[in-house]
């Protein structure tokens, strides 16, 4: 996909991956529509990139609808990067109804609803869904988060053949641990010693490269594709190894 002049909507653009991606897209000459929950930080990213901004909490359905209306009037976008997400560390049976609703609203319902509202205006372009390696392999004490990302991954994979005839590509981008404020916001630091967290700059560069090369699926770091393949092909062996090394 050619980025210069492309109108791109980026959710979760105030920090971390979203902010880094917005900066790289601006360098490529894309016209940016940026959204995030923190108005002050969002305005700063808008200033740095020249992008238009719209502050919204994607956990609120009415704000998702108004965001879609704003994006259509300001764009409409031909590249949509669903990056916003929230995390939770808890045993699966201990998550409260409010926590469950929040995770599913932001990580799953919002990108699905936003996609539904934007798709009728798209005659081509690309949808990018930032999922997680947790959605492909699972993660102890992150079952609710992993479930939300697995569902988003399945939604994107199902959309891909539906939209191919319309010239709309679909990319799933599943990173491992990234060195962002994500863990601080969820209230619990990462407990994993391996692999080492990736920098947001590296992740953003890989995501933008995937868009430019029209790639359908990315797992980062690349070596994580091997446990994903093992999990799908020989789940019993994968589970034994995961239990040993978790």
ChimeraX attribute file (.defattr): number of C-alpha atoms within 10 A of each C-alpha:
attribute: neighborCount
match mode: 1-to-1
recipient: residues
	/A:1	16
	/A:2	13
	/A:3	18
	/A:4	13
	/A:5	12
	/A:6	19
	/A:7	21
	/A:8	27
	/A:9	27
	/A:10	25
	/A:11	25
	/A:12	26
	/A:13	30
	/A:14	26
	/A:15	20
	/A:16	21
	/A:17	27
	/A:18	25
	/A:19	27
	/A:20	20
	/A:21	25
	/A:22	33
	/A:23	22
	/A:24	18
	/A:25	22
	/A:26	19
	/A:27	12
	/A:28	15
	/A:29	15
	/A:30	22
	/A:31	22
	/A:32	26
	/A:33	26
	/A:34	28
	/A:35	29
	/A:36	25
	/A:37	18
	/A:38	16
	/A:39	15
	/A:40	12
	/A:41	16
	/A:42	24
	/A:43	21
	/A:44	14
	/A:45	24
	/A:46	23
	/A:47	12
	/A:48	13
	/A:49	22
	/A:50	18
	/A:51	24
	/A:52	19
	/A:53	24
	/A:54	20
	/A:55	21
	/A:56	19
	/A:57	18
	/A:58	26
	/A:59	21
	/A:60	14
	/A:61	16
	/A:62	12
	/A:63	15
	/A:64	21
	/A:65	16
	/A:66	14
	/A:67	20
	/A:68	20
	/A:69	16
	/A:70	15
	/A:71	23
	/A:72	14
	/A:73	10
	/A:74	14
	/A:75	17
	/A:76	18
	/A:77	24
	/A:78	19
	/A:79	25
	/A:80	23
	/A:81	24
	/A:82	26
	/A:83	23
	/A:84	27
	/A:85	24
	/A:86	18
	/A:87	22
	/A:88	22
	/A:89	20
	/A:90	17
	/A:91	12
	/A:92	15
	/A:93	9
	/A:94	11
	/A:95	15
	/A:96	11
	/A:97	8
	/A:98	8
	/A:99	15
	/A:100	16
	/A:101	13
	/A:102	20
	/A:103	22
	/A:104	21
	/A:105	21
	/A:106	22
	/A:107	26
	/A:108	24
	/A:109	22
	/A:110	23
	/A:111	24
	/A:112	16
	/A:113	15
	/A:114	21
	/A:115	15
	/A:116	11
	/A:117	16
	/A:118	17
	/A:119	16
	/A:120	8
	/A:121	11
	/A:122	15
	/A:123	12
	/A:124	16
	/A:125	21
	/A:126	24
	/A:127	26
	/A:128	23
	/A:129	24
	/A:130	23
	/A:131	29
	/A:132	24
	/A:133	22
	/A:134	21
	/A:135	22
	/A:136	23
	/A:137	19
	/A:138	17
	/A:139	17
	/A:140	12
	/A:141	15
	/A:142	17
	/A:143	20
	/A:144	24
	/A:145	25
	/A:146	24
	/A:147	20
	/A:148	25
	/A:149	27
	/A:150	21
	/A:151	18
	/A:152	24
	/A:153	24
	/A:154	13
	/A:155	16
	/A:156	21
	/A:157	17
	/A:158	12
	/A:159	15
	/A:160	18
	/A:161	13
	/A:162	12
	/A:163	16
	/A:164	12
	/A:165	10
	/A:166	12
	/A:167	12
	/A:168	20
	/A:169	23
	/A:170	27
	/A:171	23
	/A:172	26
	/A:173	24
	/A:174	24
	/A:175	22
	/A:176	19
	/A:177	21
	/A:178	21
	/A:179	17
	/A:180	15
	/A:181	13
	/A:182	19
	/A:183	17
	/A:184	11
	/A:185	12
	/A:186	12
	/A:187	12
	/A:188	13
	/A:189	12
	/A:190	14
	/A:191	6
	/A:192	10
	/A:193	7
	/A:194	8
	/A:195	11
	/A:196	11
	/A:197	16
	/A:198	16
	/A:199	15
	/A:200	19
	/A:201	18
	/A:202	15
	/A:203	22
	/A:204	21
	/A:205	15
	/A:206	19
	/A:207	26
	/A:208	18
	/A:209	13
	/A:210	19
	/A:211	22
	/A:212	12
	/A:213	11
	/A:214	16
	/A:215	17
	/A:216	18
	/A:217	16
	/A:218	18
	/A:219	20
	/A:220	20
	/A:221	18
	/A:222	10
	/A:223	9
	/A:224	16
	/A:225	16
	/A:226	11
	/A:227	17
	/A:228	16
	/A:229	14
	/A:230	15
	/A:231	17
	/A:232	13
	/A:233	11
	/A:234	11
	/A:235	14
	/A:236	12
	/A:237	12
	/A:238	18
	/A:239	15
	/A:240	10
	/A:241	12
	/A:242	14
	/A:243	9
	/A:244	8
	/A:245	7
	/A:246	10
